[in-house]
């Protein structure tokens, strides 16, 4: 919880990628991403999220900058969660995260699965976007 009493949850995601290199050898790549969320979403994630459970997250990127004890400038990019969905279909043990109003915070390392995103035309974007 923050000093204001607002729930906060910080956790890490492990994004796994398998591919073949130019010589046909199978390669594995893992990227780690820090995620933070607040309010009812933080409560739901803290209550129902556990290590190894797949999750799909949507959010914005946030650049954190600070100075180390040695005086070096440091920075890290994290995702500030706007929305999420557990993607382990077939498990109906947990209620929907939007139905939850209480819970605890969690620090865990998770894997994600990609989900299809709607095309820009399906989500109401104007076709005359200049970029």
MOHUBEL-V273472 format. One record per pair of residues at least 24 apart in sequence whose ideal C-beta (glycine too) atoms are under 10 Angstrom apart, sorted by the first residue. I is the first residue (numbers start at 0). J is the second residue. D is the distance in whole Angstrom. If there is no record, write none. Layout:
i-><I I>
j-><J J>
d-><D D>
This chain:
i-><0 0 0 1 1 5 5 5 6 6 6 6 6 6 6 6 6 6 6 6 6 6 7 7 7 7 7 7 7 7 8 8 8 8 8 8 8 8 8 8 8 8 8 8 8 8 8 8 8 8 9 9 9 9 9 9 9 9 9 9 9 9 10 10 10 10 10 10 10 10 10 10 10 10 10 10 10 10 10 11 11 11 11 11 11 12 12 12 12 12 12 12 12 12 13 13 13 13 13 13 14 14 14 14 14 15 15 15 16 29 31 32 32 32 32 32 32 32 33 33 33 33 33 33 34 34 34 34 34 34 34 35 35 35 35 35 35 36 36 36 36 36 36 36 37 37 39 39 39 39 39 39 39 40 40 40 40 40 40 40 40 41 41 41 41 41 42 42 42 42 42 42 42 43 43 43 43 43 43 43 43 43 43 43 43 44 44 44 44 44 44 44 44 44 44 44 45 45 45 45 45 45 45 45 46 46 46 46 46 46 46 46 46 46 47 47 47 47 47 47 47 47 47 48 48 48 48 48 48 48 48 49 49 49 49 50 50 50 50 50 50 51 51 51 51 51 52 52 52 52 52 52 52 52 53 53 53 53 53 53 53 53 53 53 54 54 54 54 54 54 54 54 54 54 54 55 55 55 55 55 55 55 55 55 55 56 56 56 56 56 56 56 57 57 57 57 57 57 58 58 84 86 86 86 86 86 87 88>
j-><41 103 104 37 41 37 38 41 36 37 38 39 40 41 42 43 44 45 101 102 103 104 35 36 37 38 41 42 45 104 34 35 36 37 38 40 41 42 43 44 45 46 48 80 102 103 104 105 106 107 33 34 35 36 41 44 45 77 104 105 106 107 34 35 36 41 44 45 48 50 54 56 80 104 105 106 107 108 109 50 77 106 107 108 109 53 54 56 78 107 108 109 110 111 50 51 108 109 110 111 109 110 111 112 113 110 111 112 113 110 108 56 60 76 77 78 109 111 61 63 75 76 77 78 58 77 78 79 80 83 109 61 63 77 78 79 80 78 79 80 81 82 83 104 79 80 96 97 98 99 100 101 102 80 81 82 83 96 97 99 102 80 102 103 104 105 96 99 100 101 102 103 104 83 85 93 94 95 96 97 98 99 100 101 102 80 83 85 96 99 102 103 104 105 107 109 99 101 102 103 104 105 106 107 93 94 96 99 100 101 102 103 104 105 85 92 93 94 95 96 99 102 105 83 85 93 96 102 105 107 109 93 105 107 109 105 106 107 108 109 110 87 107 108 109 110 85 86 87 90 93 107 109 110 84 85 86 87 88 109 110 111 112 114 80 83 84 85 86 87 96 109 110 111 112 82 83 84 85 86 111 112 113 114 116 80 81 82 83 84 109 111 81 82 83 84 114 116 82 83 114 110 111 112 113 114 112 112>
d-><9 10 8 8 10 6 6 8 9 7 6 8 9 4 5 10 9 7 9 8 9 7 7 7 5 9 5 10 9 7 8 7 5 8 10 8 4 8 9 5 5 10 8 8 8 9 5 6 8 10 7 7 5 8 9 10 10 8 7 9 6 10 6 8 8 10 7 9 7 9 9 10 9 9 6 6 5 8 7 10 10 8 7 5 7 10 7 7 8 9 8 5 7 6 10 9 6 7 5 8 10 8 6 10 9 6 8 9 10 9 8 9 10 8 7 6 10 9 10 9 7 8 4 7 7 7 5 8 6 9 9 8 10 6 8 6 7 9 7 4 8 10 8 10 8 8 9 8 10 7 6 9 9 6 8 8 7 7 9 9 10 8 8 10 7 9 9 6 7 6 4 8 8 8 10 9 9 9 4 7 8 4 8 9 6 8 7 9 7 9 8 10 8 7 10 10 9 10 4 5 4 4 9 10 8 9 8 6 10 7 3 6 9 8 7 9 5 8 9 6 7 8 9 9 8 9 9 9 5 7 7 10 8 6 8 9 10 4 6 7 9 9 8 8 7 7 7 9 6 9 9 8 6 8 10 7 5 5 9 7 6 6 5 10 10 6 7 6 7 9 10 6 8 6 8 9 7 5 8 5 6 7 8 5 10 5 8 7 5 8 9 7 5 4 7 9 10 9 7 8 8 10 8 5 9 7 8 10>
